[in-house]
């Protein structure tokens, strides 16, 4: 396993921003992508953090992704819109789409903005939090490359398609549910493979559809959905809403982030719900706080602390903002390569 080097969050932020601007992104767009990467690393989702920076720029270099295209609304209605990301950064498309959704919801009460022809957009919670900061409920879904099979089949077809919902509060931490539709992230299986460790049965199956505790066999096979047919069904529905509804592609066509053979055909869906159009905002937020405190005051099954969705990540982000972000040595080396490529000082 790669050792980790602790890097100050501010230092990492400045480095990523400098790289992206040197690569050709406008200042505002470079800030959006950087903020998304840091958000992931601060919250402990390193698979979607700065480790992805080299991959993104390699995709641009190979012509599989467009650096900074003009993203246009192909459809723009009162409570809905369709944004064409023009094969640009998913983070930029996602931020634009949720911004549109929030603006529309100010008038309509709720709105849906879909995105077509996009790419990997990082952590879904990043966009749900965008709505929460505007005192709205945010719901975000995206499709991804095949990693799970349709239920009771043995061919990888649907992604681990995540779902994020953000709910604002008065004094408590916001509720931020961010989950994939697989039992665990594929990254955990990769790490087990590199470490030569077994994985628990129930995480994945081999290419023949048999349950396996061998991470190498699991990587050649497919992930198990959370809740069996429920998770498989949810993943399929998310793919239909993000891929087929947007016109990005049909189920099974999304390319893996490391596949530089062409556009990824990723689609997203963003929903903003304006609480004030349904109920008094302060009343709602106070009642959510009451629910949170009621849950946290409940007896723990095993004596460990009771956490609400997103709370562990908020706590970790606070800690890492002060103490720094652990970055694997192999990622540090990749970032050093980017520094040389774009002629900026190394971390």
C-alpha positions in Angstrom: 0.0 0.0 0.0 1.2 3.5 -0.8 2.3 5.6 2.1 0.5 8.9 2.7 1.9 12.5 2.9 -0.2 15.1 4.7 -0.7 18.3 2.7 -2.3 21.5 3.9 -5.7 21.9 2.3 -4.9 25.5 1.2 -1.7 24.4 -0.4 -3.4 21.6 -2.3 -6.1 24.0 -3.4 -3.7 26.5 -4.8 -1.7 23.8 -6.6 -4.8 22.3 -8.3 -6.1 25.7 -9.3 -2.7 26.6 -10.8 -2.6 23.4 -12.8 -6.1 23.8 -14.2 -5.5 27.4 -15.2 -2.2 26.5 -16.8 -4.0 23.7 -18.7 -6.4 26.3 -20.1 -9.5 26.5 -17.9 -10.8 29.9 -17.1 -10.3 31.2 -13.6 -13.9 30.6 -12.5 -14.1 27.1 -13.9 -10.7 26.1 -12.5 -12.1 27.2 -9.1 -15.2 25.0 -9.5 -13.2 21.9 -10.4 -10.7 22.6 -7.6 -13.4 23.1 -5.0 -15.0 19.8 -6.0 -11.8 17.9 -5.7 -10.9 19.4 -2.3 -14.5 18.8 -1.1 -14.0 15.1 -1.8 -10.6 14.8 -0.2 -11.7 16.8 2.9 -14.6 14.5 3.4 -12.5 11.3 2.9 -13.7 10.4 -0.6 -10.2 10.2 -2.0 -11.3 8.3 -5.1 -13.0 11.5 -6.3 -10.4 14.0 -5.1 -7.1 15.2 -6.4 -6.2 11.7 -7.4 -8.5 12.3 -10.4 -6.8 15.4 -11.7 -4.2 13.5 -13.8 -6.9 11.3 -15.3 -9.1 14.3 -16.2 -6.2 16.1 -18.0 -5.0 12.9 -19.7 -8.5 12.5 -21.1 -8.3 16.1 -22.4 -4.9 15.5 -23.9 -6.2 12.3 -25.7 -9.2 14.2 -27.1 -11.7 12.1 -25.1 -12.8 15.2 -23.2 -13.1 18.9 -24.1 -11.2 21.3 -21.8 -13.5 24.3 -21.6 -16.4 24.2 -24.1 -19.4 26.6 -24.1 -22.1 24.7 -22.3 -25.6 25.5 -23.7 -29.1 25.0 -22.6 -30.8 23.1 -25.4 -34.2 23.3 -23.6 -35.1 26.1 -21.1 -38.6 25.9 -19.7 -40.2 27.4 -16.6 -39.4 24.5 -14.2 -37.0 22.4 -16.3 -34.0 22.6 -18.5 -31.6 20.4 -20.5 -27.9 21.5 -20.5 -25.5 20.2 -23.1 -22.1 19.8 -21.4 -20.4 19.5 -24.8 -18.1 16.8 -23.3 -16.6 19.2 -20.8 -15.8 18.8 -17.1 -18.7 17.2 -15.2 -18.0 19.5 -12.2 -18.5 22.6 -14.3 -21.7 21.2 -15.9 -23.0 20.1 -12.5 -22.5 23.4 -10.9 -24.1 25.2 -13.8 -27.1 22.8 -13.8 -27.7 23.1 -10.0 -27.4 26.9 -10.3 -30.1 26.9 -13.0 -32.3 24.5 -10.9 -32.0 26.8 -7.8 -32.9 29.9 -9.8 -35.9 28.3 -11.3 -37.1 26.9 -8.0 -37.2 30.4 -6.6 -40.3 31.0 -8.7 -41.7 27.5 -9.4 -41.1 25.9 -6.0 -39.2 23.0 -7.6 -37.3 22.4 -10.7 -35.4 19.7 -12.6 -32.3 20.3 -14.8 -30.8 17.5 -16.7 -27.3 17.3 -18.2 -26.3 15.5 -21.4 -22.8 14.7 -22.9 -21.0 15.2 -19.6 -18.2 13.4 -17.8 -17.3 12.2 -14.3 -18.5 15.0 -11.9 -16.9 14.0 -8.6 -18.9 13.7 -5.4 -22.7 14.0 -5.8 -23.0 15.6 -2.4 -21.1 18.6 -3.7 -24.1 19.7 -5.7 -26.7 18.8 -3.1 -24.8 21.0 -0.7 -25.0 23.8 -3.3 -28.8 23.8 -2.9 -28.6 23.5 0.9 -26.6 26.7 1.1 -29.5 28.4 -0.6 -32.0 27.0 1.9 -33.3 24.4 -0.6 -33.4 20.7 -0.7 -31.1 19.3 -3.4 -31.4 15.9 -5.1 -28.6 14.7 -7.4 -28.2 11.5 -9.5 -25.7 10.5 -12.1 -24.9 7.4 -14.2 -21.5 5.8 -14.5 -19.7 3.1 -16.3 -20.9 -0.6 -16.1 -19.8 -2.1 -12.7 -23.0 -4.1 -11.7 -25.2 -6.5 -13.4 -29.0 -6.2 -13.9 -30.5 -8.3 -11.2 -30.1 -12.1 -11.7 -27.8 -11.6 -14.7 -24.0 -11.9 -14.9 -23.0 -9.2 -17.4 -21.9 -5.8 -16.0 -24.4 -3.3 -17.4 -25.2 -0.5 -14.9 -23.0 1.7 -12.9 -22.7 2.1 -9.1 -24.9 5.2 -9.9 -24.9 7.4 -6.9 -27.8 9.4 -5.3 -27.3 12.4 -3.1 -29.9 14.4 -1.1 -29.2 17.5 0.9 -31.6 18.9 3.5 -31.0 22.2 5.3 -31.2 22.6 9.1 -31.3 25.4 11.6 -28.5 24.7 14.1 -27.5 21.1 13.4 -25.3 19.8 10.6 -27.3 19.6 7.3 -28.5 16.1 6.4 -26.3 15.0 3.4 -27.1 11.5 2.2 -24.6 10.4 -0.5 -24.7 6.8 -1.5 -23.8 4.5 -4.4 -26.1 1.7 -5.4 -23.4 -0.9 -4.8 -22.6 -2.5 -1.4 -19.2 -0.9 -1.3 -17.2 1.4 -3.6 -15.1 -0.3 -6.2 -12.1 1.5 -4.8 -12.2 -0.7 -1.7 -11.8 -3.8 -3.8 -8.9 -2.3 -5.7 -7.2 -1.5 -2.4 -7.7 -5.0 -1.1 -6.3 -6.3 -4.4 -3.1 -4.2 -4.1 -2.7 -5.2 -0.4 -3.2 -8.9 -1.2 -6.1 -9.1 1.2 -9.4 -11.0 0.9 -12.7 -9.1 0.7 -15.9 -10.1 2.5 -18.4 -12.3 0.7 -21.3 -10.1 -0.4 -19.2 -7.3 -1.9 -18.9 -8.7 -5.4 -19.1 -11.7 -7.8 -16.6 -13.2 -10.2 -17.1 -13.1 -14.0 -19.2 -16.3 -13.8 -21.6 -14.7 -11.3 -20.3 -16.6 -8.2 -19.9 -14.8 -4.9 -16.2 -14.3 -4.3 -13.8 -13.1 -1.6 -10.9 -12.7 -4.1 -10.6 -9.0 -5.0 -8.8 -9.8 -8.3 -11.7 -12.1 -9.4 -14.1 -9.4 -8.2 -12.5 -6.7 -10.4 -12.9 -9.0 -13.4 -16.5 -9.6 -12.4 -19.1 -7.2 -11.0 -20.2 -5.4 -7.8 -23.1 -6.5 -5.7 -26.0 -4.0 -5.5 -27.1 -2.8 -2.1 -30.3 -4.5 -1.0 -30.2 -7.0 -3.9 -33.0 -6.4 -6.4 -33.7 -3.0 -4.8 -30.2 -1.6 -5.4 -30.1 -3.1 -8.9 -33.5 -1.6 -9.7 -32.5 1.8 -8.3 -29.3 1.8 -10.4 -31.2 0.9 -13.5 -33.7 3.7 -13.0 -31.0 6.2 -12.3 -29.3 5.2 -15.6 -32.6 5.6 -17.5 -33.1 9.1 -16.0 -29.5 10.2 -16.6 -28.7 8.5 -19.8 -31.8 7.8 -21.8 -33.9 10.8 -20.7 -31.0 13.2 -21.4 -30.1 11.6 -24.7 -26.5 10.9 -23.6 -26.7 7.2 -24.4 -28.5 4.0 -23.5 -27.7 1.8 -20.5 -24.3 0.2 -20.6 -22.7 2.9 -22.9 -21.0 5.1 -20.3 -17.2 4.8 -20.6 -15.0 4.3 -17.5 -13.1 7.5 -16.5 -9.8 5.9 -17.5 -11.1 5.0 -21.0 -9.6 7.6 -23.4 -11.1 6.1 -26.5 -13.9 8.7 -26.7 -16.5 10.7 -24.9 -17.8 9.1 -21.7 -21.5 9.7 -22.5 -22.3 10.5 -18.9 -25.6 12.2 -17.9 -26.8 13.8 -14.6 -30.1 15.0 -13.1 -30.4 17.9 -10.6 -33.5 18.7 -8.6 -34.0 21.8 -6.4 -36.9 22.1 -4.0 -37.7 25.5 -2.6 -38.9 24.8 1.0 -40.5 28.2 1.4 -42.9 27.4 -1.4 -44.2 24.5 0.7 -43.8 25.5 4.3 -42.3 28.2 6.5 -38.5 27.8 6.1 -37.6 28.4 9.8 -40.4 26.0 10.9 -39.1 23.3 8.6 -35.5 23.7 9.6 -36.3 23.8 13.3 -38.3 20.6 12.9 -35.5 18.9 11.1 -33.2 19.8 14.0 -35.8 18.3 16.4 -35.7 15.0 14.4 -31.9 15.0 14.4 -31.6 15.6 18.2 -34.3 12.9 18.8 -32.2 10.4 16.8 -28.9 11.3 18.4 -30.5 11.1 21.9 -31.7 7.6 21.2 -29.8 4.7 22.8 -27.1 3.2 20.6 -27.3 -0.5 19.8 -23.6 -1.1 20.5 -22.6 1.9 22.6 -20.9 3.7 19.7 -21.9 7.3 18.7 -25.0 7.8 16.6 -24.4 9.7 13.4 -26.7 11.2 10.8 -26.1 11.1 7.1 -23.1 13.3 6.2 -22.1 14.0 9.8 -19.0 11.8 9.8 -17.8 13.5 6.6 -18.5 17.0 8.1 -16.4 16.1 11.1 -13.6 14.7 9.0 -13.6 17.8 6.8 -13.3 20.0 9.9 -10.3 18.0 11.1 -8.5 17.9 7.7 -9.1 21.6 7.2 -6.9 22.1 10.3 -4.5 19.2 10.2 -4.2 18.7 6.4 -5.2 16.1 3.9 -3.4 12.7 3.7 -2.4 12.1 0.0 -1.0 8.8 -1.1 2.7 8.9 -2.3 1.7 7.5 -5.7 -0.8 10.4 -6.2 1.9 12.9 -5.0 4.2 11.5 -7.8 1.4 11.9 -10.3 0.9 15.5 -9.3 4.6 16.1 -9.5 4.4 14.9 -13.1 1.6 17.4 -13.7 3.7 20.2 -12.2 6.6 19.4 -14.6 4.1 19.2 -17.5 2.6 22.6 -16.8 5.7 24.3 -15.5 4.6 25.1 -11.9 6.3 24.4 -8.6 5.7 20.9 -7.1 3.7 20.4 -4.0 
